[in-house]
Amino acid sequence: MSALPTALLLTFAREGEEEAIRSAREALAQVVPGARVAAIGTPVSAPVLRGLGIAEVLVYGGERSAGQVLAEARAWRPAAAAIVYRGLDPAGHLKLELLALGVGARRTYRFMLDRAMEPVGRAGLLLSVLGKLAQAWLCVCAGGLVCGSALLWLRLRQVLAGGHSARRP
């Protein structure tokens, strides 16, 4: 483990995000001067991150589980973490926000291209995660209600058309 403080970059490293990742890496270097910038990635995103100058990338998938990678990242005791959001909206990215909470960085930032990196506290991240989980749960419930209503409507039409009776013989 390095004696330098660690700044952790959290991104999906999708195609087209290279500029945002470079800018976030530079912003992290200003927030934590002299820090080594590391990232957590997948086997697909790791080469992209390394190609953008991030020498240390913890890769999960394959040989290492997400839990093992998270434990290693926590052991680094990151001074800061930055979540790179695609576009200008912090919507989505539930996995990255959960990861940011899990690594236990002292400071966490949101980074969106063409905007200044903004700090977000643990409470703010937790509220964001809870809101996104609630939204997902409501979508599942709404889908269940729609499917249930459709099945009930089809069954009612079948009974009214003289099809299968409501009672079984």
Residue pairs with C-beta under 8 A, 6 or more apart in sequence:
1 75
1 76
2 36
4 34
4 35
4 36
5 32
5 34
5 35
5 36
5 78
5 79
6 35
6 36
6 37
6 38
6 76
6 77
6 78
6 79
7 28
7 29
7 31
7 32
7 35
7 36
7 37
7 38
7 78
7 79
7 80
7 81
7 82
8 37
8 38
8 39
8 40
8 73
8 76
8 78
8 80
8 81
8 82
8 103
8 105
9 21
9 24
9 25
9 28
9 37
9 38
9 39
9 49
9 54
9 81
9 82
9 84
10 39
10 40
10 81
10 82
10 83
10 84
10 96
10 99
10 100
10 103
11 17
11 20
11 21
11 24
11 39
11 41
11 45
11 49
11 83
11 84
11 96
12 45
12 84
12 86
12 93
12 96
13 21
13 39
13 41
13 44
13 45
13 48
13 49
14 86
16 86
17 84
17 86
18 48
18 52
19 113
20 84
20 86
20 111
20 112
20 113
21 48
21 49
21 52
21 54
21 84
22 52
22 53
23 111
23 113
24 82
24 84
24 111
24 117
25 37
25 52
25 53
25 54
27 82
27 109
27 111
27 116
27 117
28 35
28 37
28 80
28 82
28 109
28 117
29 35
29 37
31 80
31 107
31 109
31 117
32 79
32 80
35 79
35 80
36 55
36 56
37 54
38 54
38 55
38 56
38 57
38 58
38 73
38 76
38 78
39 49
39 54
39 56
39 57
39 58
40 57
40 58
40 60
40 69
40 73
40 99
40 103
41 48
41 49
41 57
41 58
41 59
41 60
42 59
42 60
42 61
43 59
43 61
43 62
45 57
46 57
46 59
49 57
50 57
58 64
58 69
58 72
58 73
59 69
60 66
60 68
60 69
70 99
70 102
70 103
73 102
73 103
74 102
74 103
74 104
76 103
77 104
78 103
78 104
78 105
78 106
79 105
79 106
79 107
80 105
80 106
80 107
80 108
80 109
81 100
81 103
81 105
81 107
81 108
81 109
82 108
82 109
82 110
82 111
82 117
83 93
83 96
83 97
83 100
83 108
83 109
83 110
83 111
84 96
84 111
84 112
85 92
85 93
85 110
85 111
85 112
86 92
86 93
87 112
87 113
88 112
88 113
88 114
88 115
89 112
90 110
90 112
90 128
92 132
94 129
94 132
94 133
94 136
97 125
97 128
97 129
97 132
98 129
100 108
100 125
101 122
101 125
101 126
101 129
107 119
108 119
108 120
108 121
108 122
108 125
109 117
109 118
109 119
109 120
110 117
110 118
110 120
111 117
120 128
158 164
159 165
159 166
